[in-house]
C-alpha cells in the first residue's frame, strides 16, 4: 500500500519580535530563504494574528485607557483589569454573553463570535500593560502578505491569518482562519457522493480552519514561531473575486442558539 498524498508543515525559525510598521512579508520571505525551502504557488502560508496585529500597530497601551462605569463594575465583580475590559467593550460590535469568571463573549465588527472580542494580553512583547487587537481587516492583511511574498519570491502561495477560538459545546481552543487570500476557505461537497454512492446534502468542510489547526499543532501554542508553510495539500482557489475568509462567518439568522 502506498500513500496517495503527503502534506508537509514547515515551522519557520528566525522571525524576530515584530513591531508596528515592520514589513511582515519581507520577514517571512527571509525566514523561508533561511530555511532553504523556497515557496511555490501551491503552498499555504499560515500566519498567526498576533504578529499581523503587531505589524499593523493594532496594539493598545493599557495605561492610556480610561475605563467606563460598566467596565469598572464588571472588572470589580470578577477581579479583572478594568482597562482590559474597557478595550474588549470597545472592540465588540455586540456583547452576546457576560459569563462566569469574567469572560465576555462578543461579536466583533468582522462578524466573529469569540471570547473577549479577540483582545489578548499574552505574547504582546517585552513591554508590560499592552493588549493586541484583531486586525481591522484580516482578509486585507492576508492579501497584503501574499502580494509582498509574490514580489519578493516570485511565488503566489495562499495565505491564512489565524487566531485561537473556542468551540460551542467543546472544551479547549483551536486555531481558525480569520483572514485568507488565494484559497477557497470552504469545500462545498453537496451534490457529490460518498464512498457508498450516497449523495451528500449538507457537507461543507472548513478547509481553512483545518489548515489553521494543523499549523498550530505543528508550531506549538507558546513556541514563538508564528509562521508555518503547508506544502502538499491540494486546495481550490477562488474562481472569481476572492472573498477571503468571509464565507466561514455564519449568518446570525442561522444561529440555532440565540
C-alpha positions in Angstrom: 0.0 0.0 0.0 1.3 3.5 -0.9 0.2 6.8 0.5 -1.8 8.9 -2.0 -0.5 12.2 -0.7 1.9 13.7 1.7 1.3 17.0 3.5 4.3 18.7 5.0 4.4 21.5 7.5 7.5 23.7 7.8 7.6 25.7 11.1 9.8 28.8 10.3 12.5 29.9 12.6 14.2 33.3 12.8 11.2 35.7 12.7 12.1 38.4 15.3 9.8 40.2 17.7 7.5 42.1 15.3 6.9 45.8 15.8 4.5 48.3 14.3 5.5 49.2 10.8 7.6 46.0 10.2 7.5 44.5 6.7 5.9 41.2 7.7 6.1 39.8 4.2 9.8 40.5 4.0 10.4 38.9 7.4 8.5 35.7 6.2 10.4 35.7 2.9 13.7 35.9 4.7 12.8 33.1 7.1 11.7 30.9 4.1 15.1 31.6 2.4 17.0 30.8 5.6 15.1 27.5 5.9 16.1 26.6 2.3 12.6 25.5 1.4 11.5 28.3 -1.1 7.9 28.9 -1.8 5.6 27.6 -4.5 2.2 28.7 -5.8 0.7 25.6 -4.2 1.9 26.3 -0.7 -0.2 27.8 2.1 1.5 30.3 4.4 -0.2 30.3 7.8 0.4 33.4 9.9 -0.8 34.0 13.4 -3.0 37.0 14.1 -0.6 38.3 16.8 2.3 39.2 14.5 -0.1 40.6 11.9 -1.7 42.9 14.6 1.7 43.9 15.9 3.0 44.8 12.4 -0.2 46.8 11.7 0.0 48.7 15.0 -3.1 47.1 16.5 -1.6 47.2 20.0 -3.1 49.3 22.8 -1.2 50.7 25.8 -3.5 49.9 28.7 -2.0 52.8 30.6 -3.8 55.1 28.1 -7.2 53.5 28.6 -9.9 55.1 30.8 -12.5 52.5 31.8 -16.1 53.5 31.8 -18.6 52.6 34.6 -19.7 49.3 33.0 -16.1 48.2 32.6 -15.2 49.1 36.2 -18.3 47.3 37.6 -17.6 44.1 35.6 -13.9 44.1 36.4 -14.6 44.6 40.2 -17.1 41.8 40.2 -14.6 39.3 38.7 -11.3 40.8 39.8 -10.3 41.8 36.3 -8.3 44.7 34.9 -10.9 47.3 34.1 -8.8 48.8 31.4 -8.7 45.4 29.6 -12.5 45.1 30.0 -12.9 48.6 28.5 -10.9 47.6 25.4 -13.0 44.5 25.0 -16.2 46.5 25.1 -14.7 49.0 22.6 -13.8 46.1 20.2 -17.2 44.5 20.5 -19.9 45.2 17.9 -22.3 43.3 20.3 -21.9 41.6 23.6 -23.6 38.2 23.5 -22.9 36.9 26.9 -21.4 38.1 30.2 -20.0 34.9 31.5 -19.0 33.5 34.9 -15.3 34.2 35.7 -15.5 37.5 33.8 -15.5 36.1 30.3 -17.2 38.2 27.7 -18.5 36.6 24.5 -18.7 39.2 21.8 -19.5 39.5 18.1 -16.7 41.6 16.5 -17.2 44.1 13.7 -15.9 41.3 11.4 -18.7 39.1 12.5 -16.6 36.7 14.5 -18.1 35.4 17.7 -15.3 34.9 20.2 -14.1 35.4 23.7 -13.2 39.0 24.7 -13.6 40.3 21.1 -10.2 38.8 20.3 -8.4 41.2 22.7 -5.4 39.5 24.2 -2.7 40.4 26.7 -0.4 37.4 26.1 2.7 37.4 23.9 2.5 41.2 23.4 6.2 41.8 23.5 8.6 42.8 26.3 6.6 45.9 27.3 4.1 45.4 30.0 0.5 46.6 30.1 -0.3 46.1 26.4 -3.1 44.3 24.6 -3.3 43.3 21.0 -6.5 43.7 18.9 -7.6 41.8 15.9 -6.6 43.3 12.6 -9.1 45.7 11.2 -9.4 43.7 8.0 -7.8 40.3 8.3 -8.5 39.5 4.6 -6.7 42.7 3.5 -3.9 41.6 5.8 -3.7 38.2 4.1 -3.8 39.8 0.6 -1.0 42.2 1.5 1.3 39.5 2.8 0.5 37.4 -0.3 1.3 40.2 -2.7 4.5 41.0 -0.8 5.6 37.4 -0.9 4.9 37.3 -4.6 7.0 40.4 -5.2 9.9 39.0 -3.1 9.9 35.3 -4.1 8.1 35.1 -7.4 5.6 32.7 -5.9 1.9 33.3 -5.0 1.0 30.9 -2.2 -2.3 31.1 -0.4 -2.1 33.0 2.9 -4.2 32.4 6.1 -4.3 34.7 9.1 -5.3 32.7 12.1 -6.3 33.1 15.7 -7.3 30.8 18.6 -11.1 30.4 19.2 -13.2 28.2 21.5 -15.9 25.9 20.1 -19.6 25.7 21.3 -20.2 22.6 23.4 -16.5 21.6 23.4 -13.7 22.4 25.8 -10.4 23.7 24.6 -9.3 26.1 21.9 -8.0 25.6 18.4 -6.8 27.9 15.7 -9.1 29.0 12.9 -8.8 31.2 9.9 -9.9 34.8 10.4 -8.3 36.1 7.1 -7.5 34.4 3.8 -6.2 35.2 0.4 -5.8 32.9 -2.7 -7.8 29.9 -1.2 -11.4 28.7 -1.0 -11.9 28.5 2.7 -14.8 26.1 2.4 -15.1 22.9 0.3 -18.8 22.5 -0.6 -19.3 18.8 -1.1 -23.1 19.0 -1.5 -24.2 17.2 -4.6 -21.2 14.8 -4.6 -21.4 11.2 -3.4 -19.8 9.4 -0.5 -17.8 6.2 -0.7 -21.1 4.2 -0.8 -22.6 6.3 -3.6 -25.0 8.3 -1.4 -25.5 11.9 -2.4 -24.2 14.4 0.2 -26.7 17.1 1.1 -25.2 19.1 3.9 -21.4 18.5 3.9 -19.3 21.7 3.7 -15.8 21.3 5.0 -14.0 24.1 6.8 -10.7 23.7 4.8 -9.0 26.9 6.1 -9.8 26.2 9.7 -8.4 22.7 9.4 -5.2 24.0 7.9 -5.0 26.7 10.6 -5.4 24.0 13.3 -2.8 21.8 11.7 -0.3 24.6 11.5 -0.9 25.5 15.2 -0.3 21.8 16.2 3.0 21.8 14.3 4.2 25.1 15.7 3.0 24.8 19.2 1.0 27.4 21.1 3.8 29.0 23.0 6.7 28.4 20.7 7.1 32.0 19.5 7.1 30.7 15.9 4.2 32.5 14.2 4.5 31.2 10.6 4.1 27.8 9.1 4.3 26.8 5.5 1.9 24.0 4.5 3.0 22.0 1.4 1.4 19.2 -0.5 -2.3 20.0 0.3 -4.3 20.4 -2.9 -6.7 23.3 -2.2 -9.1 25.1 -4.5 -8.6 28.8 -5.5 -11.3 31.4 -5.9 -12.6 31.3 -9.4 -13.7 35.0 -9.4 -13.3 37.8 -6.8 -11.5 36.4 -3.7 -14.0 36.6 -0.8 -11.2 35.9 1.8 -12.4 34.3 5.0 -15.9 35.8 4.9 -17.6 32.6 3.8 -16.8 30.9 7.1 -18.7 33.5 9.1 -22.2 32.2 9.7 -25.1 34.5 9.1 -26.6 35.2 12.6 -30.0 34.4 11.2 -28.9 30.7 11.0 -27.9 30.7 14.7 -29.8 27.8 16.4 -28.9 29.0 19.9 -30.0 32.7 20.2 
